[in-house]
Amino acid sequence: MDLRQLATFVHVAELGSFTRAARVLQVAQPALSRQVRALEIELRQNLFARTGRGVTLTEAGQRLLAHGRGILQQVERAQQDLEDHRGAPVGHVALGLPPSVSRLVTAPLVEGFRERFPKATLTVVEGLSAYVLEWLALGRVDLAVVYQAPPDPAIELQPVAHEFLHLVGPRPGRRAPPIGPPVTLAELTTLDLVIPSRPHSLRMLLETALATAGLKPRIAAEIESVPAMLELVERSPASAPLHALLSLTALIGRDPVHQARPVVIGGRRRPLTAQVSLATSAQRPRGVLLEQAAALLRERMLVHWTDEGEPR
């Protein structure tokens, strides 16, 4: 059955006249009549009863009109879907973010996503790197930002930056700079730390560095919330101050009531850094939407990091 002939039949049936249909379709009436007649010959049934005032549908014509409308609507949906896919990507992306990154990028990311992909939807969930990697493997999320992700053939990693780890303590006076002098691992072990529990990636990174140097941390409390960690540091007495280990990104936009000191390791006093990467599953296909969403996320993250990986 020719779709053009079917569309012509539907127009004539709905308008009740070959003349009106020819005017709407901007087709010569004889050509339009030939299309309908060819359809009747193919189906071996009369679809219209011709009258002096126009046409009326036969029983066969009424049945074909019901089918014809549905067929043409399905064709229109298919064409629209393909056009949408060619233009703006469609679908859904689930994103997993660490809390410190989520605080900085979620709002601008959602705004950019809605602007660039108006026919797609985005879900953002927060979790530690170890958790979002599990969600990625289970298919709960399609894309994640992770710190210090271990090698895994099932996960594809795209490095974005290196986060400098800082020891955050009470600010020693109003005139003291917000970024203080570096602190060595040996100095760090003399301080009481407020730090996330295992398997937080920054906790594991610090313990690995300390173990390599034959040192152990002094853990005063295990806290997962950055605001709670900073409040404990601020409320701690001067006689027994607490310090937190955080990425510098976690401090962006917060009141400068603390002082952050970069943690350095080795004789060359290299900064202790954590690699920040975008993670996707190597076992599931990466569609156009996921590729473009990952590029948008990287773009929004680099607002807060330089190309060399240092926080801005």
PyMOL commands that set and color helices and strands:
alter all, ss='L'
color gray80, all
select helices_A, chain A and resi 3-15+18-25+29-43+59-86+99-116+129-138+185-188+201-212+226-235+248-251+288-301
alter helices_A, ss='H'
color red, helices_A
select strands_A, chain A and resi 48-51+54-57+91-97+120-126+143-147+155-170+183-184+192-195+218-222+242-247+258-265+270-271+273-281
alter strands_A, ss='S'
color yellow, strands_A
deselect
rebuild
show_as cartoon
